[in-house]
């Protein structure tokens, strides 16, 4: 086993990791990016639709992935593909495996940008047989756009959010028919434009209040059995089913490192500088909040680069392989930031008075003209009214960080609540 050291080790070559690597490499530090896939770029590399980057110069996913990769490489970052980070060998030291075998990499700072994944059919506890033809969105897009595989002729999309419509577009690009989009929620959570486009232009039913109760078929999928909210059941004949959404952070490395995890998000707990509970270890992108846009991930990567640069120049970091590293004494952890029901989660989920990164929230139910209150130990810190008509599940709300200077670092958890929530 060989061992070497770099200044910054970035785990994951998606938009967040590449954005962080680009900015850090321009400062002259040695940056190494590890990516377990054979190509860098993350999820965008198999998303053929446009919408990535800045309007009006929006790119396709693969073009955006190439742009981010080229920027990181030209800045001087070493992007290594086909390399998996297995475990921690020290506070900021990782054991990796790749084409050159098993190696140990020590770094002065580590950035976790491991992303998120969709829960497959088994994790959603959908009963039935185990036939071929069952995908998640990522598996479908890779099969069609990266490998040119045939996927079947008739597909049911499980979900009705924006990513579900992206999956439907991929099915159509493969020459197959979309039988229906099915969601157990009382209303579709994609934009109204996308839902109407599916129903009117593509003549695709969007079935709300409908649950997939069983997969049918032996060898190849033959259909899915569904139950409507009124108890009626039906069988949708298809040879392909795509389970979309229901993302969870890819937090295995954070968990193995005993980093504090946020119970609401499942990802590492971080403050507004994207610092985790371990000194010198940062986390960015969808591992914090599964899942937001590539633009959001890239902005967080850029924000984390500033915090990492400060860490490298602050003079507090010492030997990354030393388990008795004394920097624990100087590492700010912040107080917990809690999103109270009906809010589902908030990220970042720790707060210090110096934080300036806006907070991303999700709600469990539709909210009409929501008003958010931020309090600590019963003391009001901030009030914010949103002018959108309805806040929907699976769509982000952004809370400003202009109130963080009022936080008491020695006080209790900070709570974010919705004032008089009304179902939409």
Secondary structure, DSSP 4 states (H G I P E B T S, - for coil): -EEEEEEEEEE--SHHHHHHHHHHHTTT--EEEEESSSSSSGGGGG--SEEESSTTS-EEHHHHHHHHHHHHHHHT-EEEES-EEEEEEETTEEEEEETTEEEEEEEEEEEE---EEE--TGGGT--B---B-EEEHHHHHIIIIIT-----SEEEEE--SHHHHHHHHHHHHTT-EEEEEE-SSSS--S-HHHHHIIIIIS--EEE-SEEEEEEE-SSB--EEEEEETTS-EEEEE-SEEEE---EEE--HHHHHTTPPBPTTTSSB---TT-B-SSTTEEE-GGGTSS---HHHHHHHHHHHHHHHHHHHHSS----TT-TT-GGGGG----EEEEE-TTEEEEES-EE-TT--SPEEEEESS-EES-EEEEEETTEEEEEEE--SSEE-TTS-EEE--TTGGG--TTS--EEEEETT----
